[in-house]
């Protein structure tokens, strides 16, 4: 993997960190948020420090050849510990048990970091190897132990992460399940990285050359895992918003028949519609408001008897009370549109809405699903078609075409 690949791999965790940071600033005491942000920061740091130009800068700055390798190994070990601590807090449970489990993982991986530093100091790695350190020094005393130790610690964390995620997955909501599924994919990628590296190292021990597994296959696997992991931590936050936006867009499209019906007599007027780039919730709210305004304008032309008759016919036809209510409101709207076109307002004892028997200033049904049902009834209920035909016949009978 070239230098660009390393920096590109750091983008995903950096973006995830940027998305999480505002929440962390607002709620600094949230251990879960701190764990996620620490994990993303470590993931980005691993790829940045593993890029060959940065490796040379670190080695030059410290004056110790290959000190960057030790730094990357320590960062990867800290990343592994962060994954496990995050999963422990994500699972939850009695606070004492959570603290105890977290402390165990932290102590264990801190010991691994100390062992890596000790082995590096005891070993001898004088030749700078920015791309193939693992295989070049695979047979060097102490350095080989350091390499195997960091890979085994990393692999153990990947296996534990996969097992824990699979165990909890079925007990969580859909978007959290998707996030955990991504973490299982991350664990599989990281484990593949470790296996590729270990095979290359073992091959060196037995006199074979499988360096390409470590140099060319393992880094892209780690990069892919970083992206999948970042997506997995973003999904539980972004997923519900995506579902809500999709629901709002679907409801917006469902209201189109109702909008066309109530604006059938207003072709000369300009109706302001929200721009396509507006939030789906904003577009839906503005459309509902515009429909509500038109229904109030149509109220003087509504005939309560049309609504009552439509309600009765819908119930007799086997409709549920909700379906009958929607069909009755749709029939009243269709008849009112015809009456408005014919300039035939109805006389009422008191002003009424088209959607019920309350006064005009009474709010429309709170849920926009009521309007969606009415829009569906406009195109699918025979009761509405019959009410529209009767209204046109009545207008024709009075001599209005």
C-alpha angles and dihedrals in degrees: 000000000000128000093267090056092057094050091044090052089055092057097074097055090041091055091046089051091050090052092049098042098079090054090047092051090051093046107027093161092063105111091195093057091046090052093050093048092046090050093050092046091051092047091053091045092053093057095042093050092044093057109109096236091051090046090057092047092052093047092048093046095050095038089223117115112237094004084133089066090058090048092051092047091050091048091050090050091050088048090054091051091048091053092054095044090049092051091050091054092041090056091050125188133146108355092232092055092046092051091046094051092045091050092052093053093045093049092046095051093041086058089051091053091050090048091051091052092047094049092048091052092048094047130073120233107156099155116078111234109179095174110025106030093131096057098032092058096031092118099037112116114253091002091070090051089050091052094048092045095054092045093049092046090049092047092048090054091049092051092046091048093051093048094047094046093049090048095052099035099089093052097059137078119270100266093045088050089053089050092052091046087057089051089053087053089048091052091049091051093048092047090050088052091053093046092050091050093046093049090052091049094046089048089057089052091054096044099259129123114231095143092132089071090061099035103039109016105038099054095055089049090055091046092052090048091053092055093046091048092051091050089049092056093045097047098072088055102037097034099074090048090052091049091049092049091049090049091050092050091050092050090047090056091045091057093056095093091051092048091051091048097051093044095047092107097042104069091130093056125083112235115201112225124187114258118261091245092059119107112277090238090053093049091049094048093048092048091050090049092050091049091048091052091051092048089055089051089051094048095093089058095050120110115209090204091061090054094046093048092047091050092052094047092048091052091047088051091060100261120149117247090258092050091045091050091051093046091049092051091046091050091050091050093048091049091046091053090054091046091050090051089051092045091237109140116186123235115239133182087228133006111271138187125240093236100056146341098280126108121281094257092056110113119254117254107301096233119068086215086079090061090046091054090049091050090051091049091052091065102028111034120090088204090066093049091051092049090050092050092049091049091052091047090051091050091049091048089057089053099258117129 
